[in-house]
Amino acid sequence: SGRHYAGALNIPVDQVQARISEFGDKNSPIVVYCQSGGRSGMAKQILEAAGFTKVTNGGGVADMMR
């Protein structure tokens, strides 16, 4: 539906690995979310495998808007 959280950066899950440098400090808190929560779960795994230590899966966009 195209909604997004204010200040969010839209990076499709298939681009997370290629754009890993855009996530900044590996110890900074990062919240990932998507339409339903499935792709954000995959993004969380990719980021953690790359050494990010504070990744939270916020779930679906409806959850984030609450």
Biopython code that builds the backbone (N, CA, C, O; Angstrom):
import numpy as np
from Bio.PDB.StructureBuilder import StructureBuilder

atoms = [
    (1, "SER", "N", (0.822, -1.210, 0.000)),
    (1, "SER", "CA", (0.000, 0.000, 0.000)),
    (1, "SER", "C", (0.852, 1.254, 0.000)),
    (1, "SER", "O", (0.314, 2.361, -0.017)),
    (2, "GLY", "N", (2.168, 1.108, 0.019)),
    (2, "GLY", "CA", (3.044, 2.254, -0.130)),
    (2, "GLY", "C", (3.246, 3.094, 1.123)),
    (2, "GLY", "O", (3.956, 4.098, 1.075)),
    (3, "ARG", "N", (2.633, 2.705, 2.255)),
    (3, "ARG", "CA", (2.841, 3.480, 3.474)),
    (3, "ARG", "C", (4.223, 3.168, 4.040)),
    (3, "ARG", "O", (4.742, 2.063, 3.879)),
    (4, "HIS", "N", (4.800, 4.154, 4.698)),
    (4, "HIS", "CA", (6.086, 3.899, 5.348)),
    (4, "HIS", "C", (6.212, 4.757, 6.594)),
    (4, "HIS", "O", (5.519, 5.760, 6.771)),
    (5, "TYR", "N", (7.106, 4.329, 7.433)),
    (5, "TYR", "CA", (7.368, 4.998, 8.699)),
    (5, "TYR", "C", (8.222, 6.231, 8.432)),
    (5, "TYR", "O", (9.146, 6.169, 7.622)),
    (6, "ALA", "N", (7.935, 7.345, 9.091)),
    (6, "ALA", "CA", (8.704, 8.581, 8.895)),
    (6, "ALA", "C", (10.193, 8.338, 9.143)),
    (6, "ALA", "O", (10.579, 7.778, 10.169)),
    (7, "GLY", "N", (11.004, 8.758, 8.207)),
    (7, "GLY", "CA", (12.446, 8.603, 8.338)),
    (7, "GLY", "C", (12.960, 7.235, 7.909)),
    (7, "GLY", "O", (14.160, 6.971, 7.982)),
    (8, "ALA", "N", (12.062, 6.367, 7.465)),
    (8, "ALA", "CA", (12.475, 5.022, 7.061)),
    (8, "ALA", "C", (13.205, 5.061, 5.723)),
    (8, "ALA", "O", (12.944, 5.919, 4.880)),
    (9, "LEU", "N", (14.111, 4.126, 5.549)),
    (9, "LEU", "CA", (14.834, 3.960, 4.301)),
    (9, "LEU", "C", (14.282, 2.700, 3.648)),
    (9, "LEU", "O", (14.303, 1.633, 4.261)),
    (10, "ASN", "N", (13.788, 2.801, 2.416)),
    (10, "ASN", "CA", (13.210, 1.652, 1.734)),
    (10, "ASN", "C", (14.295, 0.888, 0.988)),
    (10, "ASN", "O", (14.794, 1.343, -0.042)),
    (11, "ILE", "N", (14.655, -0.278, 1.517)),
    (11, "ILE", "CA", (15.632, -1.140, 0.854)),
    (11, "ILE", "C", (14.979, -2.516, 0.692)),
    (11, "ILE", "O", (14.783, -3.221, 1.682)),
    (12, "PRO", "N", (14.640, -2.908, -0.542)),
    (12, "PRO", "CA", (14.045, -4.232, -0.762)),
    (12, "PRO", "C", (14.961, -5.338, -0.226)),
    (12, "PRO", "O", (16.185, -5.220, -0.279)),
    (13, "VAL", "N", (14.356, -6.408, 0.288)),
    (13, "VAL", "CA", (15.143, -7.462, 0.941)),
    (13, "VAL", "C", (16.198, -8.054, 0.008)),
    (13, "VAL", "O", (17.261, -8.472, 0.467)),
    (14, "ASP", "N", (15.919, -8.094, -1.287)),
    (14, "ASP", "CA", (16.915, -8.660, -2.212)),
    (14, "ASP", "C", (18.085, -7.713, -2.466)),
    (14, "ASP", "O", (19.041, -8.079, -3.149)),
    (15, "GLN", "N", (18.013, -6.485, -1.914)),
    (15, "GLN", "CA", (19.111, -5.530, -2.059)),
    (15, "GLN", "C", (19.859, -5.280, -0.743)),
    (15, "GLN", "O", (20.843, -4.541, -0.726)),
    (16, "VAL", "N", (19.405, -5.885, 0.348)),
    (16, "VAL", "CA", (20.005, -5.623, 1.660)),
    (16, "VAL", "C", (21.498, -5.931, 1.658)),
    (16, "VAL", "O", (22.298, -5.115, 2.117)),
    (17, "GLN", "N", (21.880, -7.098, 1.147)),
    (17, "GLN", "CA", (23.289, -7.500, 1.147)),
    (17, "GLN", "C", (24.133, -6.517, 0.343)),
    (17, "GLN", "O", (25.205, -6.114, 0.794)),
    (18, "ALA", "N", (23.666, -6.127, -0.839)),
    (18, "ALA", "CA", (24.420, -5.231, -1.714)),
    (18, "ALA", "C", (24.522, -3.810, -1.146)),
    (18, "ALA", "O", (25.463, -3.079, -1.456)),
    (19, "ARG", "N", (23.550, -3.428, -0.317)),
    (19, "ARG", "CA", (23.501, -2.058, 0.210)),
    (19, "ARG", "C", (23.827, -1.995, 1.702)),
    (19, "ARG", "O", (23.444, -1.053, 2.395)),
    (20, "ILE", "N", (24.542, -3.019, 2.183)),
    (20, "ILE", "CA", (24.822, -3.159, 3.614)),
    (20, "ILE", "C", (25.501, -1.908, 4.191)),
    (20, "ILE", "O", (25.304, -1.588, 5.364)),
    (21, "SER", "N", (26.289, -1.208, 3.386)),
    (21, "SER", "CA", (26.991, -0.013, 3.877)),
    (21, "SER", "C", (26.022, 1.109, 4.253)),
    (21, "SER", "O", (26.371, 1.987, 5.042)),
    (22, "GLU", "N", (24.815, 1.086, 3.699)),
    (22, "GLU", "CA", (23.834, 2.133, 3.995)),
    (22, "GLU", "C", (23.249, 2.016, 5.403)),
    (22, "GLU", "O", (22.596, 2.942, 5.885)),
    (23, "PHE", "N", (23.482, 0.880, 6.061)),
    (23, "PHE", "CA", (22.923, 0.680, 7.395)),
    (23, "PHE", "C", (23.772, 1.304, 8.499)),
    (23, "PHE", "O", (23.335, 1.378, 9.648)),
    (24, "GLY", "N", (24.981, 1.752, 8.162)),
    (24, "GLY", "CA", (25.805, 2.477, 9.127)),
    (24, "GLY", "C", (26.459, 1.598, 10.174)),
    (24, "GLY", "O", (26.839, 0.458, 9.904)),
    (25, "ASP", "N", (26.585, 2.150, 11.378)),
    (25, "ASP", "CA", (27.276, 1.509, 12.502)),
    (25, "ASP", "C", (26.614, 0.177, 12.863)),
    (25, "ASP", "O", (25.400, 0.107, 13.051)),
    (26, "LYS", "N", (27.426, -0.870, 12.956)),
    (26, "LYS", "CA", (26.898, -2.207, 13.251)),
    (26, "LYS", "C", (26.358, -2.334, 14.671)),
    (26, "LYS", "O", (25.700, -3.323, 14.992)),
    (27, "ASN", "N", (26.629, -1.338, 15.535)),
    (27, "ASN", "CA", (26.097, -1.374, 16.903)),
    (27, "ASN", "C", (24.929, -0.407, 17.095)),
    (27, "ASN", "O", (24.431, -0.249, 18.209)),
    (28, "SER", "N", (24.488, 0.242, 16.006)),
    (28, "SER", "CA", (23.336, 1.140, 16.094)),
    (28, "SER", "C", (22.050, 0.330, 16.021)),
    (28, "SER", "O", (21.992, -0.679, 15.317)),
    (29, "PRO", "N", (21.016, 0.763, 16.743)),
    (29, "PRO", "CA", (19.738, 0.051, 16.668)),
    (29, "PRO", "C", (19.115, 0.213, 15.279)),
    (29, "PRO", "O", (19.058, 1.314, 14.731)),
    (30, "ILE", "N", (18.657, -0.894, 14.733)),
    (30, "ILE", "CA", (17.993, -0.898, 13.427)),
    (30, "ILE", "C", (16.668, -1.643, 13.588)),
    (30, "ILE", "O", (16.626, -2.725, 14.173)),
    (31, "VAL", "N", (15.595, -1.062, 13.070)),
    (31, "VAL", "CA", (14.302, -1.746, 13.046)),
    (31, "VAL", "C", (13.948, -1.999, 11.592)),
    (31, "VAL", "O", (13.899, -1.068, 10.788)),
    (32, "VAL", "N", (13.702, -3.255, 11.254)),
    (32, "VAL", "CA", (13.296, -3.614, 9.892)),
    (32, "VAL", "C", (11.815, -3.949, 9.900)),
    (32, "VAL", "O", (11.300, -4.515, 10.864)),
    (33, "TYR", "N", (11.131, -3.594, 8.812)),
    (33, "TYR", "CA", (9.718, -3.958, 8.681)),
    (33, "TYR", "C", (9.358, -4.059, 7.212)),
    (33, "TYR", "O", (10.089, -3.572, 6.349)),
    (34, "CYS", "N", (8.233, -4.691, 6.933)),
    (34, "CYS", "CA", (7.759, -4.832, 5.566)),
    (34, "CYS", "C", (6.228, -4.850, 5.604)),
    (34, "CYS", "O", (5.633, -4.428, 6.596)),
    (35, "GLN", "N", (5.592, -5.326, 4.551)),
    (35, "GLN", "CA", (4.143, -5.326, 4.524)),
    (35, "GLN", "C", (3.564, -6.286, 5.568)),
    (35, "GLN", "O", (2.605, -5.949, 6.262)),
    (36, "SER", "N", (4.151, -7.484, 5.675)),
    (36, "SER", "CA", (3.569, -8.508, 6.551)),
    (36, "SER", "C", (4.472, -8.950, 7.691)),
    (36, "SER", "O", (3.986, -9.497, 8.680)),
    (37, "GLY", "N", (5.778, -8.725, 7.574)),
    (37, "GLY", "CA", (6.721, -9.181, 8.592)),
    (37, "GLY", "C", (7.627, -10.297, 8.114)),
    (37, "GLY", "O", (8.614, -10.613, 8.778)),
    (38, "GLY", "N", (7.315, -10.901, 6.976)),
    (38, "GLY", "CA", (8.117, -12.014, 6.456)),
    (38, "GLY", "C", (9.456, -11.572, 5.880)),
    (38, "GLY", "O", (10.503, -12.104, 6.248)),
    (39, "ARG", "N", (9.417, -10.597, 4.975)),
    (39, "ARG", "CA", (10.664, -10.113, 4.358)),
    (39, "ARG", "C", (11.549, -9.431, 5.385)),
    (39, "ARG", "O", (12.774, -9.509, 5.301)),
    (40, "SER", "N", (10.934, -8.757, 6.362)),
    (40, "SER", "CA", (11.758, -8.101, 7.378)),
    (40, "SER", "C", (12.495, -9.138, 8.221)),
    (40, "SER", "O", (13.598, -8.877, 8.702)),
    (41, "GLY", "N", (11.894, -10.307, 8.401)),
    (41, "GLY", "CA", (12.576, -11.391, 9.105)),
    (41, "GLY", "C", (13.818, -11.843, 8.355)),
    (41, "GLY", "O", (14.857, -12.116, 8.956)),
    (42, "MET", "N", (13.698, -11.920, 7.021)),
    (42, "MET", "CA", (14.859, -12.292, 6.195)),
    (42, "MET", "C", (15.925, -11.203, 6.266)),
    (42, "MET", "O", (17.116, -11.500, 6.366)),
    (43, "ALA", "N", (15.496, -9.938, 6.214)),
    (43, "ALA", "CA", (16.446, -8.822, 6.280)),
    (43, "ALA", "C", (17.188, -8.838, 7.610)),
    (43, "ALA", "O", (18.392, -8.582, 7.657)),
    (44, "LYS", "N", (16.470, -9.140, 8.696)),
    (44, "LYS", "CA", (17.084, -9.224, 10.022)),
    (44, "LYS", "C", (18.180, -10.286, 10.031)),
    (44, "LYS", "O", (19.260, -10.052, 10.572)),
    (45, "GLN", "N", (17.915, -11.442, 9.442)),
    (45, "GLN", "CA", (18.907, -12.525, 9.396)),
    (45, "GLN", "C", (20.142, -12.104, 8.598)),
    (45, "GLN", "O", (21.271, -12.393, 8.996)),
    (46, "ILE", "N", (19.926, -11.419, 7.469)),
    (46, "ILE", "CA", (21.038, -10.953, 6.630)),
    (46, "ILE", "C", (21.907, -9.971, 7.410)),
    (46, "ILE", "O", (23.134, -10.075, 7.404)),
    (47, "LEU", "N", (21.259, -9.010, 8.085)),
    (47, "LEU", "CA", (22.001, -8.002, 8.847)),
    (47, "LEU", "C", (22.769, -8.627, 10.009)),
    (47, "LEU", "O", (23.923, -8.275, 10.254)),
    (48, "GLU", "N", (22.136, -9.546, 10.720)),
    (48, "GLU", "CA", (22.824, -10.201, 11.847)),
    (48, "GLU", "C", (24.010, -11.021, 11.352)),
    (48, "GLU", "O", (25.054, -11.054, 12.004)),
    (49, "ALA", "N", (23.859, -11.682, 10.206)),
    (49, "ALA", "CA", (24.960, -12.461, 9.635)),
    (49, "ALA", "C", (26.122, -11.547, 9.247)),
    (49, "ALA", "O", (27.277, -11.972, 9.235)),
    (50, "ALA", "N", (25.805, -10.277, 8.929)),
    (50, "ALA", "CA", (26.830, -9.307, 8.546)),
    (50, "ALA", "C", (27.462, -8.634, 9.765)),
    (50, "ALA", "O", (28.371, -7.815, 9.622)),
    (51, "GLY", "N", (26.981, -8.979, 10.963)),
    (51, "GLY", "CA", (27.603, -8.457, 12.178)),
    (51, "GLY", "C", (26.837, -7.360, 12.893)),
    (51, "GLY", "O", (27.337, -6.794, 13.866)),
    (52, "PHE", "N", (25.628, -7.046, 12.429)),
    (52, "PHE", "CA", (24.825, -6.033, 13.124)),
    (52, "PHE", "C", (24.271, -6.655, 14.401)),
    (52, "PHE", "O", (23.780, -7.784, 14.392)),
    (53, "THR", "N", (24.357, -5.897, 15.513)),
    (53, "THR", "CA", (24.065, -6.486, 16.819)),
    (53, "THR", "C", (22.725, -6.081, 17.420)),
    (53, "THR", "O", (22.261, -6.722, 18.362)),
    (54, "LYS", "N", (22.091, -5.027, 16.896)),
    (54, "LYS", "CA", (20.848, -4.525, 17.502)),
    (54, "LYS", "C", (19.741, -4.396, 16.467)),
    (54, "LYS", "O", (19.196, -3.313, 16.257)),
    (55, "VAL", "N", (19.410, -5.527, 15.813)),
    (55, "VAL", "CA", (18.381, -5.517, 14.774)),
    (55, "VAL", "C", (17.076, -6.037, 15.355)),
    (55, "VAL", "O", (17.046, -7.107, 15.962)),
    (56, "THR", "N", (16.004, -5.286, 15.172)),
    (56, "THR", "CA", (14.679, -5.678, 15.634)),
    (56, "THR", "C", (13.767, -5.824, 14.435)),
    (56, "THR", "O", (13.741, -4.961, 13.558)),
    (57, "ASN", "N", (13.009, -6.927, 14.394)),
    (57, "ASN", "CA", (11.989, -7.092, 13.359)),
    (57, "ASN", "C", (10.719, -6.437, 13.869)),
    (57, "ASN", "O", (10.052, -6.968, 14.757)),
    (58, "GLY", "N", (10.383, -5.277, 13.305)),
    (58, "GLY", "CA", (9.179, -4.553, 13.711)),
    (58, "GLY", "C", (7.904, -5.169, 13.178)),
    (58, "GLY", "O", (6.808, -4.740, 13.542)),
    (59, "GLY", "N", (8.031, -6.177, 12.314)),
    (59, "GLY", "CA", (6.855, -6.846, 11.758)),
    (59, "GLY", "C", (6.321, -6.138, 10.535)),
    (59, "GLY", "O", (7.076, -5.603, 9.724)),
    (60, "GLY", "N", (5.006, -6.144, 10.415)),
    (60, "GLY", "CA", (4.352, -5.514, 9.266)),
    (60, "GLY", "C", (4.195, -4.021, 9.466)),
    (60, "GLY", "O", (4.314, -3.506, 10.577)),
    (61, "VAL", "N", (3.922, -3.331, 8.355)),
    (61, "VAL", "CA", (3.781, -1.874, 8.407)),
    (61, "VAL", "C", (2.648, -1.459, 9.334)),
    (61, "VAL", "O", (2.740, -0.415, 9.978)),
    (62, "ALA", "N", (1.588, -2.244, 9.418)),
    (62, "ALA", "CA", (0.473, -1.909, 10.307)),
    (62, "ALA", "C", (0.920, -1.942, 11.769)),
    (62, "ALA", "O", (0.458, -1.140, 12.580)),
    (63, "ASP", "N", (1.823, -2.877, 12.104)),
    (63, "ASP", "CA", (2.348, -2.956, 13.476)),
    (63, "ASP", "C", (3.185, -1.731, 13.807)),
    (63, "ASP", "O", (3.118, -1.199, 14.915)),
    (64, "MET", "N", (3.981, -1.286, 12.827)),
    (64, "MET", "CA", (4.866, -0.138, 13.030)),
    (64, "MET", "C", (4.089, 1.166, 13.201)),
    (64, "MET", "O", (4.556, 2.082, 13.878)),
    (65, "MET", "N", (2.912, 1.252, 12.595)),
    (65, "MET", "CA", (2.144, 2.483, 12.632)),
    (65, "MET", "C", (1.424, 2.679, 13.973)),
    (65, "MET", "O", (0.907, 3.762, 14.245)),
    (66, "ARG", "N", (1.390, 1.644, 14.803)),
    (66, "ARG", "CA", (0.706, 1.733, 16.100)),
    (66, "ARG", "C", (1.492, 2.554, 17.098)),
    (66, "ARG", "O", (1.055, 2.726, 18.236)),
]
sb = StructureBuilder()
sb.init_structure("model")
sb.init_model(0)
sb.init_chain("A")
sb.init_seg("    ")
for serial, (resi, resn, name, xyz) in enumerate(atoms, 1):
    if name == "N":
        sb.init_residue(resn, " ", resi, " ")
    sb.init_atom(name, np.array(xyz, "f"), 0.0, 1.0, " ", f" {name:<3s}", serial, name[0])
structure = sb.get_structure()
